[in-house]
Amino acid sequence: MRIEQRVSEALKRVNNDRYLLSVAVGQRADELSKGASPIYEADRLSLKYTDIALKEIASGVLKIDGLKKEE
């Protein structure tokens, strides 16, 4: 999947809030850099932490707290 598609999918998961997405990716990347295990099976040697975090959010395996469902 291309990066543009992955970002688009991740944005859908956070109600198109780019700020929220950037904060979530940054926090998750920080967790990964400190030794957290990726939820999404990824090759840690070939992907950056931000790429892994974005994949986790886009695929829906990583839920972001504080999001309200749109009615």
C-alpha positions in Angstrom: 0.0 0.0 0.0 1.3 3.4 -0.9 1.9 6.0 1.8 -0.9 8.2 0.4 -3.4 5.4 0.7 -2.2 4.5 4.2 -2.5 8.2 5.4 -6.0 8.4 3.9 -7.1 5.2 5.7 -5.6 6.5 9.0 -7.3 9.8 8.6 -10.7 8.0 8.2 -10.0 6.3 11.5 -9.5 9.7 13.3 -12.4 11.5 11.7 -10.1 13.4 9.2 -8.3 15.2 12.1 -4.8 15.6 10.8 -3.6 17.1 14.1 -4.9 14.1 16.1 -3.4 11.7 13.6 0.0 13.4 13.9 -0.1 13.4 17.7 -1.2 9.7 17.7 1.6 8.7 15.3 4.2 10.6 17.3 3.2 9.1 20.6 3.1 5.5 19.2 6.4 6.0 17.4 7.9 7.2 20.7 6.5 4.0 22.4 8.0 1.8 19.7 11.4 3.6 20.0 11.5 2.8 23.7 11.0 -0.9 23.1 7.2 -1.5 22.8 6.3 -4.4 20.6 4.4 -3.6 17.4 0.8 -4.7 17.3 0.9 -4.9 13.6 3.4 -7.5 12.4 6.1 -5.5 10.7 9.7 -5.8 9.8 11.2 -3.5 12.3 14.5 -3.4 10.4 13.1 -2.0 7.2 10.4 0.3 8.5 10.6 3.5 10.6 8.7 3.7 13.8 6.4 6.3 12.3 5.6 4.0 9.4 4.7 1.1 11.8 2.5 3.5 13.9 0.7 4.7 10.7 0.1 1.1 9.6 -1.3 0.2 13.0 -3.7 3.1 12.9 -4.7 2.7 9.3 -5.4 -1.0 9.7 -7.5 -0.4 12.8 -5.5 -2.6 15.2 -4.5 0.5 17.2 -7.5 2.4 18.7 -7.2 6.0 19.7 -8.9 7.0 22.9 -11.0 10.1 23.1 -12.6 9.8 19.7 -16.3 10.4 19.5 -18.4 8.5 16.9 -19.9 10.7 14.3 -23.7 10.5 14.2 
